[in-house]
Amino acid sequence: MRYISRWLETRFAEVLKSHPVVVLTGPRQVGKSTLLENANFLKDWRYLTLDDPDVLEQAKEDPKGLFWENKPTIIDEAQRCPELLVTIKYFVDKTRRRRNFILSGSGNISLRQAPRETLAGRAKYLHLTGFSYREMHGLPSQGLLDNIWAGREIKDSTTKVNVDAAQYIWRGSLPGVELASSEKIALERLSGYIDTYIQRDIKDLVKIRHPQNFRRLMEALAQATGWESVQDELSKTCGETRTNVSRYMSLLKDTNLLYELKGYVIKGERAYKQSKYFWFDSGSACFLAGIRSASELKKLHVKGRYFENFILQQILSWASLQLTMPDIFYWKAKADGAEVDFVISLVGRAVGIEVKSSKEIAFSDTRPMREFLKSHPHVSKGIIAYAGDRIYQVSTNIYAVPWIAF
């Protein structure tokens, strides 16, 4: 299978020039190991994986001996031996930051917390998402969101949409699922992914007495994708205590599988603060919600939630490339329920993004965004991602943009 270059490679190469250690995190199976083994700028690096029992044993028993070769070194699945980080710190300091290391893992608690304590001032953190639509098709990383964020003019244009959005939403962003030659194989890979995660990653982290309850919690969260989730209701659904539900949700967030979006509220504003939750991958969300084929997404009331999840994936892919990671919120007014799906915010700048499954956007569709812009004059633009094929201005500072442009 040919290697598809990742957008993050350019940022990765830049960071290695200024930091002796780079920590690469991201959910399992998004392509971290594939990137580390195939990227051209890493071809002269020594690659070690702690999935290898011999390497793991030496990391625990003889960590200095593991790095006898004075070469830049990649340690994949680094979360399996967090004690190794002390040795890495030793080599970095001994060589006055001339020894380089890359640590990679599925973003679990031990990998996320330990480097921040042990490698403070030495490590830079990068996050790899699954494929975005544009990345998968070899398009440049500099795209619409960069133009919007930079305040550049958005020009009318037409791009023929000859692809089925439902297929991309259902398959999601995992490379193995996206590249599957049939829907049946994609379904089998999604099934295997969920089962492997529960059996392997979760057991590595915490003891779960009733895995079936944890599975039911994931299914309930997937069915409520993009909705405000109340932990008391989730507790009843999955048969766990509220304390355990809170603990499991924190675990899902720490492993980068679940994203929490808080309500966007400025001082004195009456808007909702309650969190919404999305999966890192619309394909996994669909599978957990019991959606077993793309055709089941034809119903708009079903498709809408997972279309939102899919657009969030594109936003997160773009955000991971930025020098400073922007915050992502949603906005919902208490007075009339007007709602904007996503608000990208960083250092006083913000952009609103609404998601519509329709193929045409009328002025009446912009009411929530108009309300949002009216009450937030610092927000530069409103974008409506939709299923059509033309970029055009619908209202003052509000633009309709085809989903494939993200």
Phi, psi and omega in degrees: 000129182289149180277130176260117182301145181258146178302327185293345184301318181298312178297320180302309182298323178295316183295324181295341178284339185243350182228134179288338181231134173239131178254117181256116179243174179152161180300158177298143173073018175271355175112019181298308181296321180298318177298312184295329181272345188237341183297134184301322185288354179246012188294337180263006180275150174277130183250124176234141175235133179281004168287339176282118183303322180294317179294318179297318179298317180292324178301325180277323186265327185217064186298324179294321180294335179296333184249032182299328182278122185280071179227152173300137192231137174258129174244102180274152184056042185297339181295346181286344179213074181298339179296338181296339184295329178296320179293320178297317176302318180301311182292322178298314182289321181297324182265012181054048175069018179270348177267130185249142179223147169238127175250135181225146177187177186278022172074023183280179190302313184295324180285325183284322186272315186300315180299326182295330179274315187278323186250026180305129180082354182246335188248145172244141185253128176238151183234127178258126175265177170292179180295136164276166180300313183293320180296317181300329184260018173071020179275154183294152181289333178283106184221210187302314183297326176295317179295318179296312183296325180279356179079019180284158180294137177262116185263145177298137177198165180233132176231117182296126178262096183256019181240157182269110181302324182300323179296317181289323177296314184293320180283328176078215191240356180290125183307315182298328180279317179299323185271000179300140186282348178210163179295326179297314179294320177301317180296318179296321180290323176297317179299313179297323180298312181296315181296317180296320180299313181296314186286329187254296186296314183296318179295333176291336189259306185218162176271120178248115185291326183232085181304329180295327176291322178296319178298317179297326177295315178299319179295319179295319178294323179292320178292335180258020180310127178080003177253159173292126183253128180258125186295328177298319179291320178296323179300315179294321183294317186261354176077025178245161176291158179299325179298316179292323177300316179297319180294317181292322178293323175297321178296316178297324177289319181294332177267014174064022179266336183235131178250131178259125176248121179268160179290140180273117184223128173260165185304129178084000183269142176263092179218158184287142177250345184302140186285149168247157182231139177230151173278155178294344190215122182294331179294315177295321178297315179298315182297313181296330180278001178087013179271107190260001175204158180296331182297334179290349178271003181292335178286123187300323182291340175271313185299322187306313183296318184279337171294318175301314180301319180296317178295322176300321177303318181294321179295316181295323178298316177294316183298326182293344181268352186281152180300319173237127183291120178287160175272149179236127181234180163235165179228134177213118182284140179284330186295308186234004178076007176303137188220140173240128190297316183222140173234116177267125187224139176199122174047055174082352177259148180205152176224136178261141179227123177249147183242128179231138180277350184287164180263356176225145177240121178257168180303323181297335179288347185268001185306310179301319180292323177297319177298318181296313181294325180296319183271357179224075185297344179282349180282127189284320186210159171241132182241134174247109176280128185216179187266013180274195185232012183232136171270123179203160179275127182262325181207176180303119179063018178235128186233139171272132184225127177300146183299329183290348179281348181278000000 
